[in-house]
Amino acid sequence: MAKNSELYTEIKTWQIILFLGVLLVALTLGIFQFSDKDGSSTDNGPVIVNASSCKAAGGNWDACGSACRGQEDEDACIAVCVEYCECTSENQCPFGSECINFIDDIGVCTNTF
């Protein structure tokens, strides 16, 4: 009877080691992904428009755009940098945002939520 319990313990330990090894390989290869390439979470909720989500979607991140985009000729425009994601179509905006306010065929991605 002692041999059977030793064999059971040995198999159980072997199975645990195998499971941990497979889990380690899966995590290393990225089989379990916790976020998409465009930065969105796996729950498919909207993404905040920032430099990384803009670039991942194919937009152009402008870290120091005009606060008066499209109204630079007016005297009331303030000289402050405003960050935004430039786009030419909806498919260049992160999920949950849309390409609006076009000036010379360049729009900006704005969250729709």
Buried (B, 14 or more C-beta within 10 A) or exposed (E): EEEEEEEEEEEEEEEEEEEEEEEEEEEEEEEEEEEEEBBBEEEEEBBEBBEEBBBBBBBBBBEEBBEBBEEEEEEEEEEEEBEBBBBBEEEBBBBBBEBEEEEEEBBBBBEEE
